Amino acid sequence: MATGNVSFRFVNNRFFRKFVKELNPEYRLIGPDSIRRKLRKNCEQYIKETINELESLEKCFLSMDGWDGKYENVSLYALFVYFIDKKFRKKRVFLGIRSVSGKATAENVGDLITEILSNYKIKISSVIGAVCDGGSNLKSFLQKNNLYHLHCCAHSLALILKNLKVKAIEEVLEKVNKLAARLSRSKNDRRLFRERSKALRTEGRIPLQFCITRWGGQVLLAISYLNHYQSISAINNFQQYLLTDAEKKILEEFVSLTTPFAEAISRAEADDTYSSEIIPQFASLHAFISSQDSSKKIVRVLKNETQFRYKQVLGNEIALMAVFCDPRFSYMKGLLLDTTWEDVESLVELYCDSFRVIGNSDSSPMSPPEKKQKSTDSFFSKYIESKRESTSLQTAKNEIVSFEALLVSARPPISSSPLLFWETNRNRFPKLSMLARHVLCSPQSSAQVERLFSKCGQIVSSTRRNRLSTETLNDLLLNAFLADSKIHEEDEDSSDDEQADLQEDFSGMWPTAKKRRQSSVPRSVRYD
C-alpha cells in the first residue's frame, strides 16, 4: 500500500502518524507550519539571489498592472522589472504581488511600488518608466515621479477592435456568440460537436467563448466559427446558428480585415519582444488597412482607429528613441508619418548628452589589452595628451552621424537581435549603446502580468481558497519563480557541458568563439 500526499487534518492524529510509520518508516509527514516555514525560507533565498542579480542593473523598466477582486474587496498589484546588463543580456525579474492598503489610489499604489522596489534595493532614480495600460492611478504615479509611460501595445491594438462599431457586423457576431454560449453551457453539446468535427477532420479550437480579458478574443471566435462551419451545418440541433450567404460573407470580410490585428496582438504578448517593434507594428497595420477598399464602412472605421492609435504612439518619446536604437528599423522611410528622423535625433541627442560615458569597463574580452603608455612630466607631452583626450570624446551628434552611415551600408536582418548589434559596436558608439540598454529593455506589452493574474486569479476567488492571504500567494509565486530559475540554471549547465564536449571532440572543425558569435544570429532574447 503506497502512501501519497497526506491531508493536513490527519497530521495531528497520533494513531494515523503511527499507522503511516508502520507502513513506511522513512515516510515524512509535513504539517502546514513546516510548509509555511519552508516557503518563507525559499522566499528569502529568492530575494537574496535576486538582489545579487540586480547589482548589474543600471536603468530599468517596470511592467505592472492591478487586479480587483470579484466584490472589489481586494486590489492586487504585480510588478516585474526588465533591464539589460553590461553584457547586453535582456533580463526579466519578478518582484512580487501585493495588496494595496485601502483604495487603489495613485498615492497608495505608488507607496506599494516604492516599497517593493526598496525590498530589492532598487532606487527609484534607476527606473526609466513602466509599460502598462491606461489606468489613471498608474499613470498618475509615473507622472508624479517624472517617469516615462509606455502604453501596452496589445491593449492599444485591442482597443481598435473594441471600438469597431458596425451594425451589420454586430448582428452577425451576436449569432456567433449565441452558439459559443450554448457550447460553453452544455457538456453534451461540446462532446457531440467535437465528435462531429473529428469525423469531418476539422482541426483547431471549437467555437467556445473566450475570457473577457482575452484581447482580440472576438476575432479568434469568429475564425473558429468559420473553421467549424461544416460541423455546425451537420448537426440538427445547431441549424439555428447557421448564417445566410450575405451574413457569412460579412463575417468572412470581418475576419480577413481583423486577422492582422489579432496576429499583432499575439506577437505583442510574447516575452521576447522589444519596445522598438511597436511603431513598425502600427506602421504595417496602417499600411494594410489603407490599402483596402475605403468605400466600406468597416474599412473606414478600422483606418480611423488605427491612425488615431498610431499617432498616439508616435507622440511617445520612449517609443521613438527605442525604434531609433533598433538597427533593423532606424531611418526607414515612411515609418513615422509626419514625424521626421531629425526630430528623433534631437530627442536622442538630448538624452545622450545628459550622461557622460567614462571609459568602457566592460570592453569585449576578445579585444587585446591596451599597451601601457610611458608617462612623462614635460609640458609638451601634457599639452599633446590633453588635446588627444579632448578630441577623442565623441559627442552624441557624431555617433548619430556614424550610426546612420553604417546602416546605409549594412543593415542587420529582421530576424536578428538588436542587442547583438550593440554588443558588437559598443566601443564604436558608447553613448548610443548605453541608450539602447536603457530603452530596449522594455517589452511591447504588460502581457506577462496579465498571464500571472490569470494563474492566480482563480485561486484568490475560489470558494475553497478564500482564506488564502496575499502574503501566502506572494510566497507561492516567489517559490515558483525560484524553481524556474533553478531549472534554467541546470539547463544552462548541461548545455555548457555538452558544448565543452563537442569542442573537445571536434576541436579541428569547431569554429573560434569570435566566428561562432558572428555566424549565429539569435531569433529571440534569452531571459536569464
HUJO-V882886 format. One record per residue. SS is DSSP state (2 for helix, 1 for strand, 0 for the rest). OMEGA is omega in whole degrees, -180 to 180 (NA if undefined). D_FIRST is the distance of its C-alpha to the first C-alpha in Angstrom with 2 decimals. Layout:
ss=<SS:SS>
omega=<OMEGA:OMEGA>
d_first=<D_FIRST:D_FIRST>
This chain:
ss=<0:0:0:0:0:0:0:2:2:2:0:0:0:2:2:2:2:2:2:2:2:2:2:0:0:0:0:0:0:0:0:2:2:2:2:2:2:2:2:2:2:2:2:2:2:2:2:2:2:2:2:2:2:2:2:2:0:0:0:1:1:1:1:1:1:1:1:1:0:0:0:0:0:0:1:1:1:1:1:1:1:1:1:1:0:0:0:0:0:1:1:1:1:1:1:1:1:1:1:0:0:0:0:0:0:2:2:2:2:2:2:2:2:2:2:2:2:2:2:0:0:0:0:2:2:2:1:1:1:1:1:1:0:0:0:2:2:2:2:2:2:2:2:2:0:0:0:1:1:1:1:0:2:2:2:2:2:2:2:2:2:2:0:0:0:0:2:2:2:2:2:2:2:2:2:2:2:2:2:2:2:2:2:2:2:0:2:2:2:2:2:2:2:2:2:2:2:2:2:0:0:0:0:0:0:0:0:0:0:0:0:0:0:0:0:0:2:2:2:2:2:2:2:2:2:2:2:0:2:2:2:2:2:2:0:2:2:2:2:2:2:0:0:0:2:2:2:2:2:2:2:2:2:2:2:2:2:2:2:2:2:2:2:2:2:2:2:2:0:0:0:0:0:0:0:0:2:2:2:2:2:2:2:2:2:2:2:2:2:2:0:0:0:0:0:0:2:2:2:2:2:2:2:2:2:2:2:2:2:2:2:2:2:2:0:0:2:2:2:2:2:2:2:2:2:0:0:0:0:0:0:0:0:0:0:0:0:0:0:0:2:2:2:2:2:2:2:2:2:2:2:2:0:0:0:0:0:0:0:0:0:0:0:0:0:0:0:0:0:0:0:0:0:0:0:0:0:0:2:2:2:2:2:2:2:2:2:2:2:2:2:2:0:0:0:2:2:2:2:2:2:2:2:2:2:2:2:2:2:0:0:0:0:0:0:0:0:2:2:2:2:2:2:2:0:0:0:0:0:2:2:2:2:2:2:2:2:2:2:0:0:0:0:0:0:0:2:2:2:2:2:2:2:2:2:2:2:2:2:2:2:0:2:2:2:0:0:0:0:2:2:2:2:2:2:2:2:2:2:2:2:2:2:2:2:2:2:2:2:2:2:2:2:2:2:2:2:2:2:2:2:2:2:2:2:0:0:0:0:0:0:0:2:2:2:2:2:2:2:0:0:0:0:0:0:0:0:0>
omega=<-178:178:-180:178:-176:178:-174:-175:180:-171:-177:178:-174:-180:-180:178:180:180:179:179:177:179:-177:-177:-177:-179:-175:177:-179:-180:-179:-179:179:179:179:178:179:177:-179:180:178:177:178:177:179:-180:180:180:179:177:177:180:-178:178:179:-179:176:174:-175:175:179:171:-173:177:-178:178:179:179:-177:-180:179:178:179:177:-180:177:179:-173:171:175:179:176:178:-177:-175:176:177:172:-180:-175:176:-177:176:-177:177:177:-175:176:180:176:-177:180:-177:176:-180:-179:-179:177:177:177:180:180:179:179:179:179:-180:178:179:177:176:179:179:179:179:179:179:-178:-177:173:-178:178:-175:179:-174:-178:179:179:179:177:-180:180:-180:-179:179:180:180:175:176:-177:179:-176:180:179:178:179:179:178:176:180:-180:-178:178:-176:175:-171:-178:180:180:179:179:-180:177:177:177:180:178:176:-180:179:180:178:180:-178:-170:177:179:178:178:179:179:-179:180:179:179:179:178:178:179:180:176:-177:177:-178:177:-176:175:-180:176:175:-177:179:179:-177:-179:-177:-179:178:179:178:178:177:179:179:-179:179:-178:-177:179:178:179:-179:-178:-178:-176:-176:-175:-178:-178:-179:176:-179:170:-180:180:180:179:178:178:-180:178:177:177:-179:-178:-179:-176:179:177:178:177:177:178:177:179:178:-179:-179:-180:-177:-173:-180:177:176:179:-178:-177:-178:175:178:179:179:180:179:179:178:180:-175:178:-180:-179:-178:-176:178:179:-176:-179:178:-180:180:179:-180:180:-180:-180:-180:179:179:179:180:175:179:-180:175:180:-175:-180:178:179:180:179:180:175:-177:178:-176:177:-174:-174:178:173:-179:177:-177:-171:-178:-177:177:-180:177:175:176:179:178:179:177:-178:-179:179:180:-176:-179:178:175:-178:178:-180:180:178:-175:-178:-180:-174:179:-180:-177:-180:179:-180:179:-180:-178:177:-178:177:-176:-178:-180:-179:-178:178:-180:-179:-179:178:178:179:-179:-178:180:-179:178:-175:179:179:-180:179:178:179:179:180:-180:178:179:179:-179:178:-178:-177:177:179:178:-178:-177:-177:177:178:180:177:178:-176:174:180:-173:-177:177:-179:179:-175:-178:180:178:176:175:179:177:-178:-169:-179:-178:-177:173:180:-172:176:-177:179:178:179:178:178:178:178:-180:-173:-178:180:179:-178:-177:-175:178:-180:-178:-176:177:-180:-178:179:179:179:177:178:179:179:-180:178:176:179:179:175:178:179:180:179:178:179:178:178:178:178:179:-180:178:177:179:178:-180:178:178:179:179:-179:-177:-176:-176:-179:-177:-173:-180:178:-178:-178:180:-179:-180:180:-175:-178:179:-178:179:-179:-179:177:177:179:NA>
d_first=<0.00:3.79:6.61:9.65:13.16:13.86:16.85:19.86:20.52:17.61:18.78:21.50:19.59:19.61:17.26:14.53:15.27:15.11:11.79:10.26:12.42:11.22:7.61:9.41:13.19:14.25:12.70:15.79:16.42:19.52:21.80:24.48:27.23:25.64:25.19:28.82:30.07:28.37:29.90:33.24:33.17:32.47:35.27:37.66:36.82:37.47:40.76:41.83:41.21:42.89:45.92:46.30:46.11:48.69:51.21:52.59:53.13:56.83:56.95:54.18:53.58:51.26:49.24:48.46:47.97:47.13:44.83:45.61:43.18:43.36:45.65:47.23:45.77:44.45:45.90:43.78:45.37:43.72:45.58:45.52:48.06:49.46:51.66:52.93:52.92:55.75:54.27:54.45:50.72:49.79:47.00:45.15:43.51:41.66:43.06:41.09:41.11:42.78:44.12:47.87:49.19:51.46:52.85:52.37:55.99:57.27:57.72:54.21:52.61:54.83:53.84:50.14:50.68:52.82:50.20:47.46:49.89:50.83:47.22:47.23:50.83:52.29:55.88:57.16:60.08:57.81:56.70:58.88:57.54:54.65:53.58:52.67:53.85:57.01:55.62:58.56:56.75:55.49:58.92:60.65:58.53:59.41:63.08:63.27:62.09:64.22:61.23:61.14:59.32:58.00:57.16:53.86:54.96:52.24:53.26:56.94:56.33:54.26:57.22:59.47:57.37:56.99:60.77:61.39:63.04:64.54:64.80:64.42:61.23:59.78:60.38:58.57:55.62:55.37:54.66:52.06:50.35:50.32:48.38:45.90:45.49:44.81:42.17:40.50:40.43:39.33:36.04:37.44:40.57:38.65:36.65:39.93:41.72:39.16:39.25:43.03:43.18:40.86:43.10:46.13:44.49:45.05:42.93:42.40:41.33:42.32:44.83:42.66:43.97:43.56:42.96:46.26:46.00:45.61:48.96:50.64:48.10:50.92:52.06:48.59:48.22:51.61:50.69:47.51:49.60:52.13:49.55:47.99:51.34:51.17:47.85:49.46:52.44:50.35:48.54:50.74:49.05:49.91:53.57:54.74:53.38:55.47:58.36:61.96:63.41:65.10:61.95:59.90:62.59:62.47:58.68:58.96:61.70:59.60:56.71:59.07:60.68:57.61:55.19:56.71:56.09:52.43:52.05:53.78:51.38:48.42:50.04:50.86:47.24:46.07:45.25:47.62:50.82:53.97:56.31:59.08:57.81:58.50:62.24:62.00:59.39:61.81:64.70:63.03:62.18:65.72:67.19:65.03:65.91:69.57:69.84:68.91:71.39:72.51:74.04:70.61:69.54:65.91:67.25:69.62:66.98:64.52:67.34:68.48:64.99:64.21:67.56:67.11:63.72:65.06:67.98:65.71:63.72:66.99:67.95:64.96:66.00:62.57:62.11:65.58:65.10:61.69:63.13:65.99:63.61:61.82:63.94:62.60:64.41:67.03:70.63:69.67:72.42:71.80:68.58:69.97:72.27:75.14:73.72:75.09:73.51:76.32:74.92:71.49:73.15:74.75:71.36:69.91:72.95:72.89:69.21:69.56:72.67:70.80:69.02:70.28:68.51:69.11:68.44:65.27:62.79:60.10:62.28:60.82:59.50:61.19:64.66:66.60:67.52:70.99:73.71:74.86:78.36:81.04:82.23:85.93:87.85:90.77:91.69:91.69:88.14:86.85:88.73:87.38:83.79:84.01:85.28:82.49:79.82:81.44:81.61:78.04:76.51:75.74:75.93:73.53:76.36:76.80:73.08:73.12:76.05:74.43:71.13:72.92:74.83:71.68:70.03:73.16:72.93:69.14:66.55:62.81:60.96:59.05:55.71:56.25:55.16:58.00:56.45:57.00:60.69:61.04:59.17:61.68:64.71:63.96:66.77:69.17:68.36:67.16:67.78:66.54:63.38:62.70:63.36:60.91:58.19:58.96:59.13:56.80:53.70:53.33:51.43:52.94:50.82:48.42:45.74:43.24:43.43:43.19:39.98:38.57:39.50:37.94:34.57:34.81:37.03:34.36:32.30:35.33:36.36:32.96:32.81:29.27:30.47:34.04:33.75:32.97:35.94:37.92:37.22:33.44:34.05:36.34:33.82:31.16:33.76:35.00:31.52:31.20:34.61:33.82:30.80:33.12:35.74:33.39:32.29:36.01:36.93:34.40:35.82:39.32:38.60:37.17:40.16:42.55:41.11:41.42:44.96:45.87:44.70:46.75:49.73:49.54:49.15:51.76:54.06:57.06:56.10:54.34:56.65:57.58:55.90:58.98:59.19:55.49:55.73:58.79:57.38:54.03:54.32:51.18:50.66:48.80:48.44:45.52:43.99:42.78>
